[in-house]
Amino acid sequence: MSESTAQKALAATRQALSEIDEELQRHTEGHGRVSSPQQLTSLREQLERVAVQLSTSPLPPKPQRLRGIGRVITDSWPYDNPLGSLILEAEQLYLRA
């Protein structure tokens, strides 16, 4: 595992978690822009597990890593959504780490 790739993946995952928290707050205030609180919470839980894996060594073998986060985004979110792009980037970096 490349340390720099894992570090980049962890940084992207933490950024995605932060942005999900902001979107959840917007939903709480009645101004959510994308998805539902339930879906965002589920994505957040999955990304938390990814962050834990990236923070500990060694990572699971690539075939055993968490997958499917990006599928939710590509199947149901607008293509130009910045949060969706950030989540997709975090997942791709994690899968390559």
Phi and psi in radians as a Rosetta constraint file:
Dihedral C 1 N 2 CA 2 C 2 CIRCULARHARMONIC -1.368 0.35
Dihedral N 2 CA 2 C 2 N 3 CIRCULARHARMONIC 2.141 0.35
Dihedral C 2 N 3 CA 3 C 3 CIRCULARHARMONIC -1.027 0.35
Dihedral N 3 CA 3 C 3 N 4 CIRCULARHARMONIC -0.728 0.35
Dihedral C 3 N 4 CA 4 C 4 CIRCULARHARMONIC -1.145 0.35
Dihedral N 4 CA 4 C 4 N 5 CIRCULARHARMONIC -0.637 0.35
Dihedral C 4 N 5 CA 5 C 5 CIRCULARHARMONIC -1.162 0.35
Dihedral N 5 CA 5 C 5 N 6 CIRCULARHARMONIC -0.759 0.35
Dihedral C 5 N 6 CA 6 C 6 CIRCULARHARMONIC -1.133 0.35
Dihedral N 6 CA 6 C 6 N 7 CIRCULARHARMONIC -0.683 0.35
Dihedral C 6 N 7 CA 7 C 7 CIRCULARHARMONIC -1.139 0.35
Dihedral N 7 CA 7 C 7 N 8 CIRCULARHARMONIC -0.733 0.35
Dihedral C 7 N 8 CA 8 C 8 CIRCULARHARMONIC -1.107 0.35
Dihedral N 8 CA 8 C 8 N 9 CIRCULARHARMONIC -0.727 0.35
Dihedral C 8 N 9 CA 9 C 9 CIRCULARHARMONIC -1.106 0.35
Dihedral N 9 CA 9 C 9 N 10 CIRCULARHARMONIC -0.731 0.35
Dihedral C 9 N 10 CA 10 C 10 CIRCULARHARMONIC -1.147 0.35
Dihedral N 10 CA 10 C 10 N 11 CIRCULARHARMONIC -0.743 0.35
Dihedral C 10 N 11 CA 11 C 11 CIRCULARHARMONIC -1.089 0.35
Dihedral N 11 CA 11 C 11 N 12 CIRCULARHARMONIC -0.765 0.35
Dihedral C 11 N 12 CA 12 C 12 CIRCULARHARMONIC -1.139 0.35
Dihedral N 12 CA 12 C 12 N 13 CIRCULARHARMONIC -0.665 0.35
Dihedral C 12 N 13 CA 13 C 13 CIRCULARHARMONIC -1.154 0.35
Dihedral N 13 CA 13 C 13 N 14 CIRCULARHARMONIC -0.759 0.35
Dihedral C 13 N 14 CA 14 C 14 CIRCULARHARMONIC -1.109 0.35
Dihedral N 14 CA 14 C 14 N 15 CIRCULARHARMONIC -0.686 0.35
Dihedral C 14 N 15 CA 15 C 15 CIRCULARHARMONIC -1.117 0.35
Dihedral N 15 CA 15 C 15 N 16 CIRCULARHARMONIC -0.755 0.35
Dihedral C 15 N 16 CA 16 C 16 CIRCULARHARMONIC -1.082 0.35
Dihedral N 16 CA 16 C 16 N 17 CIRCULARHARMONIC -0.718 0.35
Dihedral C 16 N 17 CA 17 C 17 CIRCULARHARMONIC -1.067 0.35
Dihedral N 17 CA 17 C 17 N 18 CIRCULARHARMONIC -0.748 0.35
Dihedral C 17 N 18 CA 18 C 18 CIRCULARHARMONIC -1.093 0.35
Dihedral N 18 CA 18 C 18 N 19 CIRCULARHARMONIC -0.757 0.35
Dihedral C 18 N 19 CA 19 C 19 CIRCULARHARMONIC -1.195 0.35
Dihedral N 19 CA 19 C 19 N 20 CIRCULARHARMONIC -0.623 0.35
Dihedral C 19 N 20 CA 20 C 20 CIRCULARHARMONIC -1.108 0.35
Dihedral N 20 CA 20 C 20 N 21 CIRCULARHARMONIC -0.732 0.35
Dihedral C 20 N 21 CA 21 C 21 CIRCULARHARMONIC -1.032 0.35
Dihedral N 21 CA 21 C 21 N 22 CIRCULARHARMONIC -0.717 0.35
Dihedral C 21 N 22 CA 22 C 22 CIRCULARHARMONIC -1.135 0.35
Dihedral N 22 CA 22 C 22 N 23 CIRCULARHARMONIC -0.719 0.35
Dihedral C 22 N 23 CA 23 C 23 CIRCULARHARMONIC -1.167 0.35
Dihedral N 23 CA 23 C 23 N 24 CIRCULARHARMONIC -0.674 0.35
Dihedral C 23 N 24 CA 24 C 24 CIRCULARHARMONIC -1.073 0.35
Dihedral N 24 CA 24 C 24 N 25 CIRCULARHARMONIC -0.691 0.35
Dihedral C 24 N 25 CA 25 C 25 CIRCULARHARMONIC -1.115 0.35
Dihedral N 25 CA 25 C 25 N 26 CIRCULARHARMONIC -0.718 0.35
Dihedral C 25 N 26 CA 26 C 26 CIRCULARHARMONIC -1.071 0.35
Dihedral N 26 CA 26 C 26 N 27 CIRCULARHARMONIC -0.699 0.35
Dihedral C 26 N 27 CA 27 C 27 CIRCULARHARMONIC -1.095 0.35
Dihedral N 27 CA 27 C 27 N 28 CIRCULARHARMONIC -0.725 0.35
Dihedral C 27 N 28 CA 28 C 28 CIRCULARHARMONIC -1.031 0.35
Dihedral N 28 CA 28 C 28 N 29 CIRCULARHARMONIC -0.647 0.35
Dihedral C 28 N 29 CA 29 C 29 CIRCULARHARMONIC -1.480 0.35
Dihedral N 29 CA 29 C 29 N 30 CIRCULARHARMONIC -0.003 0.35
Dihedral C 29 N 30 CA 30 C 30 CIRCULARHARMONIC 1.473 0.35
Dihedral N 30 CA 30 C 30 N 31 CIRCULARHARMONIC 0.300 0.35
Dihedral C 30 N 31 CA 31 C 31 CIRCULARHARMONIC -2.190 0.35
Dihedral N 31 CA 31 C 31 N 32 CIRCULARHARMONIC 0.493 0.35
Dihedral C 31 N 32 CA 32 C 32 CIRCULARHARMONIC -1.056 0.35
Dihedral N 32 CA 32 C 32 N 33 CIRCULARHARMONIC 2.477 0.35
Dihedral C 32 N 33 CA 33 C 33 CIRCULARHARMONIC -1.813 0.35
Dihedral N 33 CA 33 C 33 N 34 CIRCULARHARMONIC -0.387 0.35
Dihedral C 33 N 34 CA 34 C 34 CIRCULARHARMONIC -2.630 0.35
Dihedral N 34 CA 34 C 34 N 35 CIRCULARHARMONIC 2.577 0.35
Dihedral C 34 N 35 CA 35 C 35 CIRCULARHARMONIC 1.127 0.35
Dihedral N 35 CA 35 C 35 N 36 CIRCULARHARMONIC -2.853 0.35
Dihedral C 35 N 36 CA 36 C 36 CIRCULARHARMONIC -2.200 0.35
Dihedral N 36 CA 36 C 36 N 37 CIRCULARHARMONIC 2.759 0.35
Dihedral C 36 N 37 CA 37 C 37 CIRCULARHARMONIC -0.990 0.35
Dihedral N 37 CA 37 C 37 N 38 CIRCULARHARMONIC -0.641 0.35
Dihedral C 37 N 38 CA 38 C 38 CIRCULARHARMONIC -1.134 0.35
Dihedral N 38 CA 38 C 38 N 39 CIRCULARHARMONIC -0.803 0.35
Dihedral C 38 N 39 CA 39 C 39 CIRCULARHARMONIC -1.159 0.35
Dihedral N 39 CA 39 C 39 N 40 CIRCULARHARMONIC -0.733 0.35
Dihedral C 39 N 40 CA 40 C 40 CIRCULARHARMONIC -1.081 0.35
Dihedral N 40 CA 40 C 40 N 41 CIRCULARHARMONIC -0.703 0.35
Dihedral C 40 N 41 CA 41 C 41 CIRCULARHARMONIC -1.126 0.35
Dihedral N 41 CA 41 C 41 N 42 CIRCULARHARMONIC -0.717 0.35
Dihedral C 41 N 42 CA 42 C 42 CIRCULARHARMONIC -1.117 0.35
Dihedral N 42 CA 42 C 42 N 43 CIRCULARHARMONIC -0.789 0.35
Dihedral C 42 N 43 CA 43 C 43 CIRCULARHARMONIC -1.067 0.35
Dihedral N 43 CA 43 C 43 N 44 CIRCULARHARMONIC -0.698 0.35
Dihedral C 43 N 44 CA 44 C 44 CIRCULARHARMONIC -1.093 0.35
Dihedral N 44 CA 44 C 44 N 45 CIRCULARHARMONIC -0.763 0.35
Dihedral C 44 N 45 CA 45 C 45 CIRCULARHARMONIC -1.074 0.35
Dihedral N 45 CA 45 C 45 N 46 CIRCULARHARMONIC -0.718 0.35
Dihedral C 45 N 46 CA 46 C 46 CIRCULARHARMONIC -1.139 0.35
Dihedral N 46 CA 46 C 46 N 47 CIRCULARHARMONIC -0.756 0.35
Dihedral C 46 N 47 CA 47 C 47 CIRCULARHARMONIC -1.183 0.35
Dihedral N 47 CA 47 C 47 N 48 CIRCULARHARMONIC -0.536 0.35
Dihedral C 47 N 48 CA 48 C 48 CIRCULARHARMONIC -1.084 0.35
Dihedral N 48 CA 48 C 48 N 49 CIRCULARHARMONIC -0.746 0.35
Dihedral C 48 N 49 CA 49 C 49 CIRCULARHARMONIC -1.116 0.35
Dihedral N 49 CA 49 C 49 N 50 CIRCULARHARMONIC -0.679 0.35
Dihedral C 49 N 50 CA 50 C 50 CIRCULARHARMONIC -1.069 0.35
Dihedral N 50 CA 50 C 50 N 51 CIRCULARHARMONIC -0.786 0.35
Dihedral C 50 N 51 CA 51 C 51 CIRCULARHARMONIC -1.075 0.35
Dihedral N 51 CA 51 C 51 N 52 CIRCULARHARMONIC -0.699 0.35
Dihedral C 51 N 52 CA 52 C 52 CIRCULARHARMONIC -1.099 0.35
Dihedral N 52 CA 52 C 52 N 53 CIRCULARHARMONIC -0.788 0.35
Dihedral C 52 N 53 CA 53 C 53 CIRCULARHARMONIC -1.077 0.35
Dihedral N 53 CA 53 C 53 N 54 CIRCULARHARMONIC -0.710 0.35
Dihedral C 53 N 54 CA 54 C 54 CIRCULARHARMONIC -1.218 0.35
Dihedral N 54 CA 54 C 54 N 55 CIRCULARHARMONIC -0.426 0.35
Dihedral C 54 N 55 CA 55 C 55 CIRCULARHARMONIC -1.470 0.35
Dihedral N 55 CA 55 C 55 N 56 CIRCULARHARMONIC -0.271 0.35
Dihedral C 55 N 56 CA 56 C 56 CIRCULARHARMONIC -2.060 0.35
Dihedral N 56 CA 56 C 56 N 57 CIRCULARHARMONIC 2.655 0.35
Dihedral C 56 N 57 CA 57 C 57 CIRCULARHARMONIC -2.016 0.35
Dihedral N 57 CA 57 C 57 N 58 CIRCULARHARMONIC 2.626 0.35
Dihedral C 57 N 58 CA 58 C 58 CIRCULARHARMONIC -1.487 0.35
Dihedral N 58 CA 58 C 58 N 59 CIRCULARHARMONIC 2.837 0.35
Dihedral C 58 N 59 CA 59 C 59 CIRCULARHARMONIC -1.202 0.35
Dihedral N 59 CA 59 C 59 N 60 CIRCULARHARMONIC 2.674 0.35
Dihedral C 59 N 60 CA 60 C 60 CIRCULARHARMONIC -1.065 0.35
Dihedral N 60 CA 60 C 60 N 61 CIRCULARHARMONIC 2.701 0.35
Dihedral C 60 N 61 CA 61 C 61 CIRCULARHARMONIC -0.957 0.35
Dihedral N 61 CA 61 C 61 N 62 CIRCULARHARMONIC 2.601 0.35
Dihedral C 61 N 62 CA 62 C 62 CIRCULARHARMONIC -0.902 0.35
Dihedral N 62 CA 62 C 62 N 63 CIRCULARHARMONIC -0.735 0.35
Dihedral C 62 N 63 CA 63 C 63 CIRCULARHARMONIC -1.133 0.35
Dihedral N 63 CA 63 C 63 N 64 CIRCULARHARMONIC -0.307 0.35
Dihedral C 63 N 64 CA 64 C 64 CIRCULARHARMONIC -1.789 0.35
Dihedral N 64 CA 64 C 64 N 65 CIRCULARHARMONIC 0.099 0.35
Dihedral C 64 N 65 CA 65 C 65 CIRCULARHARMONIC -1.348 0.35
Dihedral N 65 CA 65 C 65 N 66 CIRCULARHARMONIC 2.738 0.35
Dihedral C 65 N 66 CA 66 C 66 CIRCULARHARMONIC -1.106 0.35
Dihedral N 66 CA 66 C 66 N 67 CIRCULARHARMONIC 2.333 0.35
Dihedral C 66 N 67 CA 67 C 67 CIRCULARHARMONIC -2.371 0.35
Dihedral N 67 CA 67 C 67 N 68 CIRCULARHARMONIC 2.901 0.35
Dihedral C 67 N 68 CA 68 C 68 CIRCULARHARMONIC 1.835 0.35
Dihedral N 68 CA 68 C 68 N 69 CIRCULARHARMONIC -0.207 0.35
Dihedral C 68 N 69 CA 69 C 69 CIRCULARHARMONIC -1.055 0.35
Dihedral N 69 CA 69 C 69 N 70 CIRCULARHARMONIC -0.855 0.35
Dihedral C 69 N 70 CA 70 C 70 CIRCULARHARMONIC -1.127 0.35
Dihedral N 70 CA 70 C 70 N 71 CIRCULARHARMONIC -0.553 0.35
Dihedral C 70 N 71 CA 71 C 71 CIRCULARHARMONIC -1.061 0.35
Dihedral N 71 CA 71 C 71 N 72 CIRCULARHARMONIC -0.700 0.35
Dihedral C 71 N 72 CA 72 C 72 CIRCULARHARMONIC -1.046 0.35
Dihedral N 72 CA 72 C 72 N 73 CIRCULARHARMONIC -0.754 0.35
Dihedral C 72 N 73 CA 73 C 73 CIRCULARHARMONIC -1.163 0.35
Dihedral N 73 CA 73 C 73 N 74 CIRCULARHARMONIC -0.877 0.35
Dihedral C 73 N 74 CA 74 C 74 CIRCULARHARMONIC -1.208 0.35
Dihedral N 74 CA 74 C 74 N 75 CIRCULARHARMONIC -0.480 0.35
Dihedral C 74 N 75 CA 75 C 75 CIRCULARHARMONIC -1.406 0.35
Dihedral N 75 CA 75 C 75 N 76 CIRCULARHARMONIC -0.477 0.35
Dihedral C 75 N 76 CA 76 C 76 CIRCULARHARMONIC -2.352 0.35
Dihedral N 76 CA 76 C 76 N 77 CIRCULARHARMONIC -0.104 0.35
Dihedral C 76 N 77 CA 77 C 77 CIRCULARHARMONIC -1.794 0.35
Dihedral N 77 CA 77 C 77 N 78 CIRCULARHARMONIC 2.716 0.35
Dihedral C 77 N 78 CA 78 C 78 CIRCULARHARMONIC -1.064 0.35
Dihedral N 78 CA 78 C 78 N 79 CIRCULARHARMONIC 2.472 0.35
Dihedral C 78 N 79 CA 79 C 79 CIRCULARHARMONIC -1.087 0.35
Dihedral N 79 CA 79 C 79 N 80 CIRCULARHARMONIC -0.505 0.35
Dihedral C 79 N 80 CA 80 C 80 CIRCULARHARMONIC -1.694 0.35
Dihedral N 80 CA 80 C 80 N 81 CIRCULARHARMONIC 0.274 0.35
Dihedral C 80 N 81 CA 81 C 81 CIRCULARHARMONIC -1.340 0.35
Dihedral N 81 CA 81 C 81 N 82 CIRCULARHARMONIC 2.141 0.35
Dihedral C 81 N 82 CA 82 C 82 CIRCULARHARMONIC -1.086 0.35
Dihedral N 82 CA 82 C 82 N 83 CIRCULARHARMONIC -0.647 0.35
Dihedral C 82 N 83 CA 83 C 83 CIRCULARHARMONIC -1.144 0.35
Dihedral N 83 CA 83 C 83 N 84 CIRCULARHARMONIC -0.736 0.35
Dihedral C 83 N 84 CA 84 C 84 CIRCULARHARMONIC -1.055 0.35
Dihedral N 84 CA 84 C 84 N 85 CIRCULARHARMONIC -0.742 0.35
Dihedral C 84 N 85 CA 85 C 85 CIRCULARHARMONIC -1.095 0.35
Dihedral N 85 CA 85 C 85 N 86 CIRCULARHARMONIC -0.701 0.35
Dihedral C 85 N 86 CA 86 C 86 CIRCULARHARMONIC -1.141 0.35
Dihedral N 86 CA 86 C 86 N 87 CIRCULARHARMONIC -0.749 0.35
Dihedral C 86 N 87 CA 87 C 87 CIRCULARHARMONIC -1.128 0.35
Dihedral N 87 CA 87 C 87 N 88 CIRCULARHARMONIC -0.758 0.35
Dihedral C 87 N 88 CA 88 C 88 CIRCULARHARMONIC -1.066 0.35
Dihedral N 88 CA 88 C 88 N 89 CIRCULARHARMONIC -0.738 0.35
Dihedral C 88 N 89 CA 89 C 89 CIRCULARHARMONIC -1.091 0.35
Dihedral N 89 CA 89 C 89 N 90 CIRCULARHARMONIC -0.772 0.35
Dihedral C 89 N 90 CA 90 C 90 CIRCULARHARMONIC -1.053 0.35
Dihedral N 90 CA 90 C 90 N 91 CIRCULARHARMONIC -0.770 0.35
Dihedral C 90 N 91 CA 91 C 91 CIRCULARHARMONIC -1.118 0.35
Dihedral N 91 CA 91 C 91 N 92 CIRCULARHARMONIC -0.778 0.35
Dihedral C 91 N 92 CA 92 C 92 CIRCULARHARMONIC -1.113 0.35
Dihedral N 92 CA 92 C 92 N 93 CIRCULARHARMONIC -0.724 0.35
Dihedral C 92 N 93 CA 93 C 93 CIRCULARHARMONIC -1.096 0.35
Dihedral N 93 CA 93 C 93 N 94 CIRCULARHARMONIC -0.727 0.35
Dihedral C 93 N 94 CA 94 C 94 CIRCULARHARMONIC -1.074 0.35
Dihedral N 94 CA 94 C 94 N 95 CIRCULARHARMONIC -0.788 0.35
Dihedral C 94 N 95 CA 95 C 95 CIRCULARHARMONIC -1.196 0.35
Dihedral N 95 CA 95 C 95 N 96 CIRCULARHARMONIC -0.424 0.35
Dihedral C 95 N 96 CA 96 C 96 CIRCULARHARMONIC -1.567 0.35
Dihedral N 96 CA 96 C 96 N 97 CIRCULARHARMONIC -0.288 0.35
